[in-house]
Amino acid sequence: MTTESILLVGRAARNGGEVMSAHADRLRRRGVVDAVEVATYEREPVRELRAQFEGIDADTVYAVPMCAAHTHETLDRVPRALSYLSGDVRYCEPIGSSPAVTEVIAERGAELAPAAADASLVLVGFGSSSKPYHRRTADYHATRLRERTDYGEIVTCYLLQNPAVECVRYNVTNDSAVAVPLFVTRSEATEERVPAALELERGGMAYADPFGTHPRVTDAVQAEVERRRALAARDVEQSPSVEAGFAESRRPLATDGDGRRR
């Protein structure tokens, strides 16, 4: 009998483990697959995840990076660590670009500043000077929120690239504004860097929680797993997705101290 497992992978910082465990419990109750595992790391995915991965026994593993958009780690280091999994590893996309997450953002914002013509919604992404993934995610949700909510203004900003979060306070035109961090879990960025850049102590802008344990995030994970399952059943490669082939091509190098022969 073929067994399937979902593997939620992400950083353990702040409430990362707690959030992923909550989604894992919900997925287990739904009976989506035979087993649901959680694996977390602090700084070195390959070294820290190796032992956790070697203990997972399933014919097919759907590995889901629990972040809003790709980073260097999810593009390189996490795929290297996935080589320590046995069976067929299907690397999924981060859950941040799911339509379900748009609803989470809208709800987080409305809790502090209800959608209205005289209110502004600010989406805060992590950003990168060399990778476009966070920008694409933020733009995707901004477009959908403009179509589906009554906010008079929806703007995007990023921690590491223009438009910078430090400037967004001066770019909004409404007296009522709320900033929603496009992060799954709490982190040093969401609790220190972003609030400082927004100058929250000045007032005039509310600051929402990350996506956290919201049930629609669980829905996003399940939808991505089902999408990958359907693609595999049709024997269709993802294109133009960056995920295709990651788990196979990013094996640890013998020279980095973590390589092994397969």
WOTAMO-V341822 format. One record per run of one state. SS is the DSSP state (H for helix, E for strand, C for the rest). FROM is the first residue (numbers start at 0). TO is the last residue. If there is no record, write none. Layout:
SS | FROM | TO
SS | FROM | TO
//
This chain:
C | 0 | 2
E | 3 | 10
C | 11 | 14
H | 15 | 29
C | 30 | 33
E | 34 | 40
C | 41 | 43
H | 44 | 53
C | 54 | 58
E | 59 | 64
C | 65 | 70
H | 71 | 81
C | 82 | 86
E | 87 | 90
C | 91 | 93
H | 94 | 96
C | 97 | 97
H | 98 | 111
C | 112 | 117
E | 118 | 124
C | 125 | 131
H | 132 | 147
C | 148 | 151
E | 152 | 157
C | 158 | 162
E | 163 | 163
H | 164 | 169
C | 170 | 174
E | 175 | 180
C | 181 | 186
H | 187 | 197
C | 198 | 198
H | 199 | 201
C | 202 | 204
E | 205 | 206
C | 207 | 213
H | 214 | 232
C | 233 | 244
H | 245 | 248
C | 249 | 252
H | 253 | 255
C | 256 | 261
//
